[in-house]
Amino acid sequence: MRPSYSAARHNLEEAYRLLPGDDELSVKSRQALSILIDAMLAQEFSTDGESAKVIEFPRRVRSGTG
């Protein structure tokens, strides 16, 4: 089973949203969540070649001078 980084990021962002307070625990929790969200974004949009496959389309040959 492949990991779903976008789903994990969505849940981390929701957790971040649910901690709006200015108390020390909320602030530190949001800081930790920000680090995790950034890590999920980096993995989600990395160019490791696993997330997308480039398909070569045949080129059309133009006939005539147009």
C-alpha positions as CSV (number, residue, x, y, z in Angstrom):
1,M,0.0,0.0,0.0
2,R,1.4,3.4,-1.0
3,P,1.4,6.3,1.4
4,S,-1.0,9.1,0.8
5,Y,1.0,12.2,1.5
6,S,-1.8,14.6,0.4
7,A,-4.2,12.9,2.8
8,A,-1.7,13.0,5.7
9,R,-1.0,16.7,4.9
10,H,-4.7,17.5,4.9
11,N,-5.1,15.9,8.4
12,L,-2.1,17.7,9.7
13,E,-3.4,21.0,8.4
14,E,-6.8,20.3,10.1
15,A,-5.0,19.6,13.4
16,Y,-3.1,22.9,13.0
17,R,-6.4,24.7,12.4
18,L,-7.9,23.2,15.5
19,L,-5.2,24.7,17.8
20,P,-5.8,28.5,17.5
21,G,-4.8,29.4,21.1
22,D,-1.9,31.5,22.2
23,D,-1.0,29.2,25.1
24,E,2.4,27.6,25.1
25,L,1.2,24.1,24.2
26,S,-0.8,25.3,21.2
27,V,2.0,27.4,19.9
28,K,4.6,24.6,20.2
29,S,2.1,22.1,18.7
30,R,1.5,24.4,15.7
31,Q,5.3,24.7,15.3
32,A,5.7,21.0,15.3
33,L,2.8,20.5,12.9
34,S,4.3,23.1,10.5
35,I,7.5,21.0,10.3
36,L,5.5,17.9,9.6
37,I,3.3,19.7,7.0
38,D,6.4,21.0,5.2
39,A,7.9,17.4,5.2
40,M,4.6,16.1,3.7
41,L,4.6,18.8,1.0
42,A,8.3,18.1,0.1
43,Q,7.5,14.4,-0.3
44,E,4.2,15.0,-2.1
45,F,5.8,17.2,-4.7
46,S,9.3,15.7,-4.9
47,T,10.7,14.9,-8.3
48,D,11.7,11.3,-7.5
49,G,10.0,10.0,-10.7
50,E,7.6,7.8,-8.8
51,S,4.7,10.1,-8.7
52,A,4.4,10.8,-12.4
53,K,5.2,9.1,-15.7
54,V,6.0,11.1,-18.8
55,I,4.4,9.7,-22.0
56,E,6.0,10.4,-25.3
57,F,3.5,11.3,-28.0
58,P,4.4,10.7,-31.6
59,R,5.3,13.9,-33.5
60,R,3.2,14.8,-36.5
61,V,5.0,15.3,-39.7
62,R,3.8,18.5,-41.5
63,S,3.3,18.2,-45.2
64,G,3.7,21.1,-47.6
65,T,5.0,24.5,-46.9
66,G,1.7,25.8,-45.3
